[in-house]
């Protein structure tokens, strides 16, 4: 069954999902932030079929979220590293981590974000840099605006 493409939709959420909306892609990006770069590392971490992993890595490279770099000529081997666009996905993953901890955490553990200087637990919050206020609170809403033609 062919899935619908979101690439022509005007909604930025839908357009973003076009590139990262498949769960394997999100988990590959998660593993990249944990320092994994090689095919075998992703395969071991995820237990994903090799053909599916190949497709997902290729799609992430084509979307500009990962860059493929050869690290061995004989035999030829590539690694996959986050691009600037890929790094920009980190706040999304941190928000998903907080959501999962709050609503779907297993009883015996929790993955936490900690301040590396203090060791204190941190909960991610999207804030307005001008006011420091959370953007999911009162006084903030999502609106659509037209950009000036270039």
Secondary structure as UniProt FT lines:
FT   TURN            7..8
FT   HELIX           12..20
FT   HELIX           23..33
FT   TURN            34..35
FT   HELIX           39..46
FT   HELIX           50..62
FT   TURN            63..64
FT   STRAND          66..72
FT   TURN            73..76
FT   STRAND          77..82
FT   HELIX           84..87
FT   TURN            88..89
FT   HELIX           90..104
FT   TURN            107..108
FT   STRAND          113..114
FT   TURN            116..118
FT   STRAND          121..122
FT   TURN            129..131
FT   TURN            135..136
FT   TURN            138..139
//
